Amino acid sequence: MLIERKKERRYILFALIVLAVYLSPLFILQENAHIRVHDNLDSNLAWYKVLARSGEIFGDVQDPIPQIINGLLSRNAFGTEYSVIVWLYALLPTMAAYGLSQALTRLVAFFGMYVLLKAHLLPGEKWLPIQIVTALAFALTPFWPSGMLSTLGMPLALWAFLNFRNREDTWKDYLVLTLLPLYASIVLGFFFFLSAMGIFWLTDVVRRKGWNLRFLFAIVYMTFIFMLVEYRLVYSFLFTTEPNSRDEYFHAHLPFWSAVRLFFKNYLLGHTHVLTIHTLFILPAMFIAFYFVFMKKLWKQERIFVFLFVLNILLSAWYAFWFYEGWLPLTKRFHFMDTFNFARYHFLRPLVIYASFALALKIISLQGFSWRNTAKWFAIMQIVFLGLFNDEIIYQQKPTVKEFYAVDLFGKIKEHIALPQEKYRVASIGIHPAISQYNGFYTLDTYNNFYPLSYKHQFRKIIEKELAKNKTVRTYYDQWGGRCYLFTAQLGKRYMIKKDSKRHLKKLELNTDVFKEMGGRYIFSAIPIDNAEQNQLQLDKVFESKKSAWKIYLYKIL
């Protein structure tokens, strides 16, 4: 027993060293690190900064955030004050908070998957290497940073729920169900997980395994904790009557064969918000294992693996066909089907895929010496492959954090304008408005998915002629509108135009009268506007810095 514990500690230590190496660029490079831009630098990280600066962390549900869209964005559009991530960014520099968040999430992901496999899915000391390597691989997945433990915390939650189901629960299980909601989001993962647990419990009842009130109470308990933590979201969903931008989000638009293509894309490649990097090594391992189950008729012995194998297919099918146009009759009748993204049941896939991977490695290992070596190489190659998806590698061509937010450059712009930032409004062309927001500017443009619909329509008047010339951005704005940007027909959905660009904006048609009525005084453009005067714009000054990814052409409204 002592020897096995020492072996376990060595394996865990090895995994923690790998995790430390993986995370090291964030702590060594700090603001010079390369990290994800989409739904990260372009939004969440700036939101945390704006929220901390606003003094509204504990604000009332309807209190305005003055810095964004003339104060029409309510406090409820940002995260709850009971989320640890909000306080990390409020108390620490951006990259210190980001690095700690990454470390915390990956550590919980590792230990959560490890205890789940060890206690429930793959028990037995002989499977220790598979338990550890699968947990490590799961912890290395390039998860959505601001999702925190919304998906990577699911194995730990499932471990606790299975303890309740087996009537083996202790205070540790209650602690898990209490603390996870403080570092996870119900809409970014746990609504779907908890409803799946409810179906699990109901299935037990139907199969006459008893009512198991302890298991049911655990589900209700964690749901209740989430409701307390996410009280702002609950309030917005139940009591907000003013139409908001999500009221014009329409998901059911794909014809049948497009939905089929989306199914294969999701099944094979995954989704940007829950990337699993499973295509090259995990999928072949799963198919080989399924082959052995089929050929040797191991359905009963490997029923958990078979269930997960089929569930993985069904989750991708659900995701793809949620966008199928056949839903239209229902979405027209039940509006909440458009405003709430039920497609996110596929957020269960990281848990399902990596649990399947562990079971697949076990099945392959049992087929003889050569197959045991094959399973070992599948595991090793998956770890190596995940290492190549480190942010510092895959985002090498993107700006660093320092280059993206360009604090020095925007500080010069602020000094040049020489007015208190709250006295004027700005908007951007060719760069994300989050950059201006991060640097304290008050913006008319924004990236938020919950703001007054009336503002969306008002802002649309500024870019109405540009939208009319480009169907892609017109559909993007009108049928979603989360990015309330100064779209142009020429640039389309390009809003990261670096300073080495040779582009010029030609034949721009903005309604700058509306822009001015809304308080707009300056436009930060990433490229020169050739017909600025026709748009009542005057080039004030051009700003550039070695520390910035952007060259900013500062245009003033005449």
C-alpha positions as CSV (number, residue, x, y, z in Angstrom):
1,M,0.0,0.0,0.0
2,L,2.8,2.4,0.9
3,I,4.6,1.6,-2.4
4,E,1.4,2.4,-4.3
5,R,1.0,5.7,-2.5
6,K,4.6,6.7,-3.4
7,K,4.0,5.7,-7.0
8,E,0.8,7.8,-7.0
9,R,2.6,10.8,-5.6
10,R,5.3,10.5,-8.2
11,Y,2.8,10.4,-11.0
12,I,0.9,13.4,-9.6
13,L,4.2,15.3,-9.1
14,F,5.1,14.7,-12.7
15,A,1.7,15.9,-13.9
16,L,2.0,19.1,-11.7
17,I,5.4,19.8,-13.2
18,V,4.0,19.5,-16.7
19,L,1.2,21.9,-15.8
20,A,3.7,24.3,-14.3
21,V,5.8,24.3,-17.5
22,Y,2.6,24.7,-19.6
23,L,1.6,27.8,-17.5
24,S,5.1,29.3,-17.2
25,P,4.9,31.6,-20.2
26,L,2.0,33.5,-18.5
27,F,4.0,34.2,-15.4
28,I,7.4,34.7,-17.0
29,L,6.2,36.9,-19.9
30,Q,3.3,38.6,-18.2
31,E,2.0,41.4,-20.5
32,N,4.4,40.2,-23.2
33,A,2.6,36.9,-23.4
34,H,0.3,35.9,-26.3
35,I,-3.2,34.8,-25.3
36,R,-6.6,34.3,-26.9
37,V,-8.2,37.4,-28.4
38,H,-11.7,36.1,-29.3
39,D,-14.1,36.4,-26.3
40,N,-11.1,37.1,-24.1
41,L,-8.9,40.2,-24.8
42,D,-11.7,41.7,-27.0
43,S,-14.3,41.5,-24.2
44,N,-14.1,39.8,-20.8
45,L,-10.7,41.1,-19.7
46,A,-11.7,44.6,-20.5
47,W,-15.1,44.1,-18.8
48,Y,-13.5,43.2,-15.6
49,K,-11.3,46.3,-15.7
50,V,-14.3,48.5,-16.5
51,L,-16.4,47.0,-13.7
52,A,-13.6,47.4,-11.1
53,R,-13.1,51.0,-12.3
54,S,-16.8,51.8,-12.2
55,G,-17.2,51.3,-8.5
56,E,-20.3,49.2,-9.2
57,I,-19.1,45.8,-8.2
58,F,-21.8,45.7,-5.5
59,G,-24.1,48.0,-7.5
60,D,-27.8,47.5,-7.7
61,V,-29.1,45.3,-10.5
62,Q,-30.2,48.3,-12.6
63,D,-27.3,50.6,-11.8
64,P,-25.7,51.9,-15.0
65,I,-22.1,51.4,-16.1
66,P,-21.4,55.0,-17.3
67,Q,-18.3,54.2,-19.4
68,I,-20.2,52.1,-21.9
69,I,-23.1,53.1,-24.4
70,N,-24.0,56.3,-22.4
71,G,-24.7,54.4,-19.2
72,L,-27.4,52.3,-20.8
73,L,-25.5,49.1,-20.0
74,S,-26.7,47.9,-16.6
75,R,-24.7,46.4,-13.9
76,N,-26.4,43.1,-14.7
77,A,-24.6,42.8,-18.0
78,F,-21.4,42.0,-16.1
79,G,-20.6,39.1,-13.8
80,T,-21.8,38.6,-10.2
81,E,-19.7,40.0,-7.4
82,Y,-19.8,36.6,-5.8
83,S,-17.5,35.2,-8.6
84,V,-13.9,34.9,-7.6
85,I,-12.7,35.9,-11.1
86,V,-14.2,39.3,-10.7
87,W,-12.2,39.9,-7.6
88,L,-9.0,38.5,-9.1
89,Y,-9.2,41.3,-11.8
90,A,-10.3,43.9,-9.3
91,L,-7.4,43.3,-6.9
92,L,-4.6,42.3,-9.2
93,P,-2.9,43.4,-12.4
94,T,-4.5,41.9,-15.5
95,M,-1.9,39.3,-16.3
96,A,-1.4,38.3,-12.7
97,A,-5.1,37.7,-12.4
98,Y,-5.2,35.8,-15.7
99,G,-2.3,33.6,-14.8
100,L,-3.8,32.7,-11.4
101,S,-7.1,32.0,-13.0
102,Q,-5.5,29.7,-15.5
103,A,-3.6,27.9,-12.8
104,L,-6.5,27.5,-10.5
105,T,-8.8,26.2,-13.3
106,R,-6.3,23.6,-14.6
107,L,-5.4,22.3,-11.1
108,V,-9.1,21.8,-10.2
109,A,-9.6,20.2,-13.7
110,F,-6.7,17.8,-13.1
111,F,-7.6,16.7,-9.6
112,G,-11.3,16.6,-10.5
113,M,-10.8,14.2,-13.4
114,Y,-8.3,12.2,-11.4
115,V,-10.7,11.5,-8.5
116,L,-13.6,10.8,-10.8
117,L,-11.7,8.1,-12.7
118,K,-10.1,6.7,-9.6
119,A,-13.3,6.5,-7.6
120,H,-16.0,5.8,-10.2
121,L,-15.1,5.3,-13.8
122,L,-11.7,3.5,-13.8
123,P,-11.1,2.2,-10.2
124,G,-8.1,0.1,-9.4
125,E,-4.4,0.8,-8.8
126,K,-3.4,-0.9,-12.0
127,W,-5.0,1.9,-14.0
128,L,-3.1,4.7,-12.2
129,P,-1.1,5.7,-15.3
130,I,-4.3,6.0,-17.4
131,Q,-6.0,8.0,-14.6
132,I,-3.1,10.4,-14.3
133,V,-2.4,10.9,-18.0
134,T,-6.1,11.4,-18.8
135,A,-6.5,13.9,-16.0
136,L,-3.4,15.7,-17.2
137,A,-4.6,15.8,-20.8
138,F,-8.0,17.1,-19.6
139,A,-6.3,19.9,-17.6
140,L,-4.2,20.9,-20.7
141,T,-7.2,21.5,-22.9
142,P,-7.4,25.1,-24.3
143,F,-10.6,26.0,-22.4
144,W,-12.4,29.3,-22.7
145,P,-10.6,31.5,-20.1
146,S,-13.6,33.4,-18.7
147,G,-15.6,30.2,-18.5
148,M,-13.4,29.3,-15.5
149,L,-14.6,25.9,-14.1
150,S,-17.9,26.0,-16.1
151,T,-16.7,23.0,-18.1
152,L,-13.4,21.9,-16.5
153,G,-15.1,21.7,-13.1
154,M,-17.6,19.2,-14.3
155,P,-15.5,16.0,-13.4
156,L,-15.2,17.2,-9.8
157,A,-18.9,17.9,-9.6
158,L,-19.7,14.5,-11.1
159,W,-17.4,12.8,-8.6
160,A,-19.4,14.5,-5.8
161,F,-22.8,13.6,-7.4
162,L,-21.8,10.0,-7.9
163,N,-20.9,9.8,-4.2
164,F,-24.3,11.1,-3.3
165,R,-25.9,8.6,-5.8
166,N,-24.0,5.8,-4.1
167,R,-24.8,7.1,-0.7
168,E,-21.1,7.5,0.1
169,D,-21.2,11.3,0.5
170,T,-19.2,13.2,3.1
171,W,-18.7,16.9,4.0
172,K,-16.2,17.1,1.1
173,D,-18.9,16.6,-1.4
174,Y,-21.0,19.4,0.0
175,L,-17.9,21.6,0.0
176,V,-17.4,20.9,-3.7
177,L,-21.0,21.7,-4.5
178,T,-20.8,24.9,-2.5
179,L,-17.5,26.2,-3.8
180,L,-17.7,25.4,-7.5
181,P,-20.5,28.0,-8.2
182,L,-18.1,30.6,-7.0
183,Y,-15.8,29.9,-9.9
184,A,-18.1,28.8,-12.6
185,S,-21.1,30.1,-14.6
186,I,-24.5,28.4,-14.8
187,V,-25.2,29.6,-18.4
188,L,-21.7,28.6,-19.6
189,G,-21.9,25.0,-18.5
190,F,-23.6,24.1,-15.3
191,F,-27.2,24.6,-16.3
192,F,-26.6,21.8,-18.8
193,F,-24.7,19.7,-16.4
194,L,-27.3,20.0,-13.6
195,S,-30.2,19.3,-15.9
196,A,-28.2,16.2,-17.1
197,M,-27.9,15.2,-13.5
198,G,-31.6,15.6,-13.1
199,I,-32.2,13.3,-16.1
200,F,-29.7,10.9,-14.5
201,W,-31.7,10.9,-11.3
202,L,-35.0,10.5,-13.1
203,T,-33.6,7.5,-15.1
204,D,-32.7,5.8,-11.8
205,V,-36.3,6.3,-10.7
206,V,-37.7,4.9,-13.9
207,R,-35.4,1.9,-13.6
208,R,-36.8,1.3,-10.1
209,K,-33.6,2.0,-8.3
210,G,-35.4,4.0,-5.8
211,W,-36.0,7.7,-5.3
212,N,-32.6,8.4,-3.8
213,L,-33.6,11.6,-2.1
214,R,-30.0,12.2,-1.1
215,F,-28.9,12.4,-4.8
216,L,-31.9,14.6,-5.6
217,F,-31.2,17.0,-2.7
218,A,-27.6,17.4,-3.9
219,I,-28.8,18.5,-7.3
220,V,-31.3,20.9,-5.8
221,Y,-28.7,22.2,-3.4
222,M,-26.1,23.0,-6.0
223,T,-28.8,24.6,-8.2
224,F,-29.8,26.7,-5.2
225,I,-26.2,27.9,-4.6
226,F,-25.9,28.8,-8.3
227,M,-29.2,30.8,-8.1
228,L,-27.8,32.8,-5.1
229,V,-24.5,33.4,-6.8
230,E,-26.1,34.3,-10.1
231,Y,-28.9,36.4,-8.6
232,R,-28.3,39.1,-11.2
233,L,-28.8,36.7,-14.0
234,V,-32.0,35.3,-12.4
235,Y,-33.3,38.8,-11.9
236,S,-32.6,39.7,-15.6
237,F,-34.3,36.5,-16.8
238,L,-37.4,36.8,-14.6
239,F,-38.0,40.5,-14.1
240,T,-36.5,42.5,-16.9
241,T,-39.2,43.5,-19.3
242,E,-37.4,46.1,-21.5
243,P,-36.5,44.5,-24.9
244,N,-32.8,43.8,-25.1
245,S,-30.3,42.9,-27.8
246,R,-30.9,39.1,-27.4
247,D,-34.5,39.6,-28.5
248,E,-33.2,39.9,-32.1
249,Y,-31.0,36.8,-31.9
250,F,-32.3,34.1,-34.2
251,H,-30.6,30.7,-34.1
252,A,-32.7,28.5,-36.3
253,H,-31.4,29.4,-39.8
254,L,-29.6,26.4,-41.2
255,P,-31.0,24.1,-43.9
256,F,-30.9,20.4,-43.2
257,W,-27.6,19.5,-45.0
258,S,-25.8,22.6,-43.5
259,A,-26.8,21.2,-40.1
260,V,-25.4,17.8,-41.1
261,R,-22.1,19.4,-42.1
262,L,-22.1,21.3,-38.8
263,F,-22.6,18.1,-37.0
264,F,-19.5,16.5,-38.6
265,K,-17.5,19.7,-38.0
266,N,-18.4,19.8,-34.3
267,Y,-17.9,16.0,-33.8
268,L,-14.5,15.9,-35.4
269,L,-13.1,19.3,-34.5
270,G,-15.1,20.6,-31.5
271,H,-16.1,24.2,-30.7
272,T,-14.1,27.3,-30.0
273,H,-15.5,27.7,-26.5
274,V,-14.9,24.1,-25.5
275,L,-11.9,22.9,-27.5
276,T,-10.9,19.4,-26.7
277,I,-8.2,18.7,-29.4
278,H,-9.5,15.2,-29.7
279,T,-9.3,14.6,-33.5
280,L,-5.9,13.0,-34.1
281,F,-5.5,10.7,-31.1
282,I,-8.6,10.5,-28.9
283,L,-11.1,9.7,-31.7
284,P,-9.0,6.9,-33.2
285,A,-8.5,5.4,-29.7
286,M,-12.3,5.6,-29.1
287,F,-13.1,3.9,-32.4
288,I,-10.5,1.1,-31.9
289,A,-11.9,0.5,-28.4
290,F,-15.5,0.5,-29.8
291,Y,-14.3,-2.0,-32.4
292,F,-13.1,-4.4,-29.7
293,V,-16.3,-4.0,-27.7
294,F,-18.3,-4.8,-30.9
295,M,-16.2,-7.7,-32.0
296,K,-15.9,-9.3,-28.5
297,K,-19.5,-8.4,-27.5
298,L,-18.4,-6.5,-24.4
299,W,-21.5,-4.4,-24.3
300,K,-22.3,-5.3,-20.7
301,Q,-18.8,-5.0,-19.3
302,E,-18.1,-1.7,-21.1
303,R,-21.6,-0.2,-20.9
304,I,-20.2,3.1,-19.5
305,F,-17.8,3.5,-22.4
306,V,-20.6,2.6,-24.9
307,F,-22.9,5.1,-23.3
308,L,-20.3,7.9,-23.4
309,F,-19.4,7.0,-27.0
310,V,-23.0,7.3,-28.1
311,L,-23.6,10.4,-25.9
312,N,-20.7,12.2,-27.6
313,I,-22.4,11.7,-31.0
314,L,-25.7,12.8,-29.7
315,L,-24.3,16.0,-28.1
316,S,-22.8,17.0,-31.5
317,A,-26.0,16.3,-33.2
318,W,-28.0,18.3,-30.7
319,Y,-25.6,21.2,-31.1
320,A,-25.7,21.2,-34.9
321,F,-29.5,20.7,-35.3
322,W,-30.2,23.4,-32.7
323,F,-29.5,25.8,-35.6
324,Y,-31.7,23.8,-38.0
325,E,-34.4,26.0,-39.6
326,G,-37.0,23.4,-38.7
327,W,-37.2,24.9,-35.2
328,L,-38.7,28.1,-36.5
329,P,-42.3,27.4,-35.7
330,L,-41.4,26.7,-32.1
331,T,-39.0,29.6,-31.7
332,K,-41.7,32.0,-33.0
333,R,-44.1,30.7,-30.4
334,F,-41.6,30.3,-27.5
335,H,-39.3,33.3,-27.6
336,F,-37.0,32.0,-24.8
337,M,-35.8,29.3,-27.3
338,D,-34.0,32.2,-29.1
339,T,-32.8,34.2,-26.1
340,F,-31.3,31.2,-24.2
341,N,-28.7,29.1,-26.0
342,F,-29.8,25.5,-25.5
343,A,-27.2,24.4,-28.0
344,R,-24.7,24.5,-25.1
345,Y,-25.5,21.0,-24.0
346,H,-22.4,20.3,-26.2
347,F,-20.4,22.0,-23.3
348,L,-20.6,18.5,-21.7
349,R,-18.4,17.1,-24.4
350,P,-15.0,17.8,-22.7
351,L,-16.0,15.7,-19.8
352,V,-17.6,13.0,-22.0
353,I,-14.6,12.9,-24.5
354,Y,-11.9,12.6,-21.9
355,A,-13.8,10.1,-19.7
356,S,-14.3,8.1,-22.9
357,F,-10.6,8.4,-23.7
358,A,-9.6,6.9,-20.3
359,L,-12.0,4.0,-20.8
360,A,-10.8,3.5,-24.4
361,L,-7.2,3.3,-23.2
362,K,-8.2,0.6,-20.7
363,I,-10.0,-1.4,-23.3
364,I,-7.2,-1.2,-25.8
365,S,-4.6,-2.1,-23.1
366,L,-6.5,-5.3,-22.3
367,Q,-6.0,-6.6,-25.8
368,G,-2.4,-7.8,-25.3
369,F,1.1,-6.5,-25.1
370,S,1.3,-4.7,-28.5
371,W,-2.0,-3.1,-28.0
372,R,-0.9,-1.9,-24.5
373,N,2.0,-0.1,-26.2
374,T,-0.5,1.4,-28.7
375,A,-2.6,2.7,-25.8
376,K,0.6,4.2,-24.2
377,W,1.5,6.0,-27.3
378,F,-2.0,7.4,-27.8
379,A,-1.7,8.9,-24.3
380,I,1.8,10.3,-24.8
381,M,1.0,11.8,-28.2
382,Q,-2.2,13.4,-26.9
383,I,-0.2,15.1,-24.1
384,V,2.5,16.3,-26.6
385,F,-0.2,17.5,-29.0
386,L,-2.0,19.5,-26.3
387,G,1.4,21.1,-25.4
388,L,1.6,22.4,-28.9
389,F,-1.7,24.2,-28.4
390,N,-0.2,26.4,-25.7
391,D,-1.4,29.9,-26.2
392,E,2.2,31.2,-26.6
393,I,2.5,28.9,-29.6
394,I,-0.9,29.1,-31.4
395,Y,-1.3,32.9,-30.9
396,Q,2.2,33.8,-31.8
397,Q,0.9,35.8,-34.8
398,K,-1.5,37.8,-32.7
399,P,-0.5,40.8,-30.6
400,T,0.8,40.4,-27.1
401,V,-1.4,41.6,-24.3
402,K,0.7,44.8,-24.0
403,E,0.5,45.3,-27.8
404,F,-3.2,44.7,-27.8
405,Y,-4.3,47.1,-25.1
406,A,-1.6,49.6,-26.0
407,V,-1.8,51.5,-22.8
408,D,1.1,53.9,-23.7
409,L,-0.4,54.7,-27.1
410,F,-3.9,55.4,-25.7
411,G,-2.4,57.4,-22.9
412,K,-0.9,59.7,-25.5
413,I,-4.3,60.0,-27.2
414,K,-5.9,60.9,-23.9
415,E,-3.3,63.5,-23.2
416,H,-3.7,65.0,-26.7
417,I,-7.5,65.3,-26.3
418,A,-6.9,66.9,-22.9
419,L,-10.5,66.6,-21.6
420,P,-11.9,64.4,-18.8
421,Q,-12.7,61.1,-20.5
422,E,-16.3,61.2,-19.2
423,K,-16.9,64.5,-21.1
424,Y,-16.9,62.9,-24.6
425,R,-17.6,59.6,-26.3
426,V,-15.6,57.7,-28.8
427,A,-16.0,54.7,-31.2
428,S,-13.5,52.6,-33.2
429,I,-13.1,51.4,-36.7
430,G,-10.8,48.4,-37.4
431,I,-10.1,47.7,-33.8
432,H,-12.1,46.3,-30.9
433,P,-13.8,48.9,-28.7
434,A,-12.6,46.9,-25.7
435,I,-9.2,48.5,-26.2
436,S,-10.6,52.0,-25.7
437,Q,-12.7,50.7,-22.7
438,Y,-9.7,49.1,-21.1
439,N,-7.9,52.5,-21.3
440,G,-10.7,54.4,-19.7
441,F,-12.4,55.9,-22.7
442,Y,-16.2,56.2,-22.8
443,T,-17.4,54.3,-25.8
444,L,-20.6,54.3,-27.9
445,D,-19.6,51.0,-29.4
446,T,-19.3,47.8,-27.4
447,Y,-19.2,44.0,-27.3
448,N,-22.0,42.9,-25.0
449,N,-24.8,40.5,-25.5
450,F,-27.3,42.1,-23.1
451,Y,-28.1,45.8,-23.7
452,P,-31.2,47.7,-24.6
453,L,-32.7,46.9,-28.0
454,S,-33.5,50.6,-28.5
455,Y,-29.8,51.4,-28.3
456,K,-29.0,48.8,-30.9
457,H,-31.5,50.4,-33.3
458,Q,-30.3,53.9,-32.5
459,F,-26.7,52.9,-33.1
460,R,-27.7,51.2,-36.4
461,K,-28.6,54.6,-37.9
462,I,-24.9,55.5,-37.8
463,I,-23.9,52.5,-39.9
464,E,-27.1,52.0,-41.8
465,K,-25.7,52.8,-45.3
466,E,-22.6,50.6,-44.6
467,L,-24.8,47.7,-43.6
468,A,-26.9,48.1,-46.7
469,K,-23.7,47.5,-48.8
470,N,-22.6,44.3,-47.1
471,K,-25.0,41.4,-46.4
472,T,-22.6,39.6,-44.1
473,V,-22.3,42.4,-41.6
474,R,-25.9,43.4,-42.0
475,T,-27.1,39.9,-41.0
476,Y,-24.4,39.7,-38.3
477,Y,-25.6,43.0,-36.7
478,D,-29.3,42.6,-37.2
479,Q,-29.7,39.0,-36.2
480,W,-27.3,39.1,-33.3
481,G,-25.8,42.5,-32.6
482,G,-23.6,41.4,-29.7
483,R,-20.9,43.4,-31.4
484,C,-22.3,46.9,-31.6
485,Y,-19.4,48.1,-33.7
486,L,-18.9,50.8,-36.4
487,F,-19.1,48.2,-39.2
488,T,-18.0,49.2,-42.7
489,A,-18.9,47.4,-45.9
490,Q,-15.2,47.5,-47.0
491,L,-13.7,45.9,-43.8
492,G,-16.6,43.6,-43.0
493,K,-15.9,41.7,-39.8
494,R,-12.2,42.7,-39.7
495,Y,-11.5,44.5,-36.4
496,M,-7.9,43.8,-35.8
497,I,-6.1,45.8,-38.4
498,K,-2.4,46.2,-37.4
499,K,-0.3,49.2,-37.9
500,D,1.6,47.7,-40.9
501,S,-1.7,47.6,-42.9
502,K,-1.7,49.5,-46.2
503,R,-5.5,49.7,-46.4
504,H,-7.4,52.8,-46.8
505,L,-11.1,53.3,-46.1
506,K,-12.8,54.4,-49.3
507,K,-16.4,55.6,-49.9
508,L,-17.3,55.4,-46.2
509,E,-20.8,56.5,-45.4
510,L,-21.5,57.1,-41.7
511,N,-24.3,59.1,-40.3
512,T,-22.1,61.3,-38.1
513,D,-25.1,63.5,-37.2
514,V,-26.5,60.6,-35.2
515,F,-23.1,59.8,-33.9
516,K,-22.8,63.4,-32.6
517,E,-26.3,63.4,-31.2
518,M,-25.3,60.4,-29.1
519,G,-22.3,62.3,-27.7
520,G,-19.7,61.0,-30.1
521,R,-16.8,63.3,-30.6
522,Y,-13.9,61.1,-31.8
523,I,-13.4,58.1,-34.0
524,F,-10.3,55.9,-33.5
525,S,-9.6,54.4,-36.9
526,A,-7.0,51.8,-37.5
527,I,-6.6,53.0,-41.1
528,P,-6.9,56.3,-42.9
529,I,-10.3,57.4,-44.2
530,D,-10.0,58.8,-47.7
531,N,-13.3,60.6,-47.7
532,A,-13.3,61.9,-44.2
533,E,-14.6,65.3,-45.0
534,Q,-17.7,63.9,-46.7
535,N,-18.4,62.2,-43.3
536,Q,-17.9,65.4,-41.4
537,L,-14.7,64.1,-40.0
538,Q,-11.3,65.8,-39.6
539,L,-8.0,64.0,-39.1
540,D,-6.7,65.4,-35.8
541,K,-3.5,63.4,-35.4
542,V,-1.9,60.0,-36.1
543,F,-0.6,58.0,-33.2
544,E,1.9,55.1,-33.3
545,S,4.1,53.3,-30.8
546,K,6.6,50.4,-30.9
547,K,4.7,48.9,-27.9
548,S,1.4,48.9,-29.8
549,A,0.0,46.7,-32.5
550,W,-2.1,49.6,-33.9
551,K,-1.6,52.9,-35.6
552,I,-4.5,55.1,-34.6
553,Y,-5.9,57.8,-36.9
554,L,-7.7,60.2,-34.5
555,Y,-10.7,61.7,-36.3
556,K,-12.7,64.5,-34.8
557,I,-16.4,65.2,-35.6
558,L,-16.8,68.6,-37.3
